[in-house]
Amino acid sequence: MVATRFYRWQKAKIWNQILEYLQADADAQGKLDWQVHYVDGTVVRAHQNAE
């Protein structure tokens, strides 16, 4: 199941490693501006009868 793998990777800090790798790669290519910060305020609401 996808959720099981996601939580297992989260506990093992694999997502942190992926993010660090992507940031380092983008920084090495000069594509990362450390002065800019983004916050994702996405909210997804489900209907009360949604399963």
C-alpha positions as CSV (number, residue, x, y, z in Angstrom):
1,M,0.0,0.0,0.0
2,V,1.2,3.5,-0.9
3,A,0.4,5.0,2.5
4,T,2.4,2.3,4.3
5,R,5.5,2.9,2.2
6,F,5.1,6.7,2.6
7,Y,5.0,6.5,6.4
8,R,7.9,3.9,6.5
9,W,10.0,6.3,4.3
10,Q,9.0,9.2,6.5
11,K,10.1,7.4,9.7
12,A,13.4,6.4,8.0
13,K,13.9,10.1,7.0
14,I,14.1,9.1,3.3
15,W,12.0,12.1,2.3
16,N,14.5,14.4,4.0
17,Q,17.3,12.8,2.1
18,I,15.5,13.3,-1.2
19,L,14.8,16.9,-0.4
20,E,18.4,17.6,0.6
21,Y,19.7,15.9,-2.6
22,L,17.3,18.0,-4.8
23,Q,18.3,21.2,-3.0
24,A,22.0,20.5,-3.3
25,D,21.6,19.6,-7.0
26,A,19.6,22.8,-7.8
27,D,22.0,24.9,-5.7
28,A,25.0,23.4,-7.6
29,Q,23.3,24.4,-10.9
30,G,22.7,27.9,-9.6
31,K,18.9,27.4,-9.8
32,L,18.2,27.9,-6.1
33,D,17.7,31.3,-4.6
34,W,18.1,30.9,-0.8
35,Q,16.6,34.4,-0.3
36,V,13.1,33.3,-1.5
37,H,10.8,31.3,0.7
38,Y,7.5,29.7,-0.2
39,V,4.7,28.5,2.0
40,D,2.1,26.1,0.5
41,G,-1.2,27.0,2.1
42,T,-3.1,24.4,0.1
43,V,-6.3,23.1,1.8
44,V,-8.3,20.2,0.5
45,R,-11.7,19.7,2.1
46,A,-13.7,16.6,1.7
47,H,-17.5,16.3,1.9
48,Q,-18.8,14.9,5.1
49,N,-19.9,11.7,3.3
50,A,-16.6,11.2,1.6
51,E,-14.8,8.0,2.3
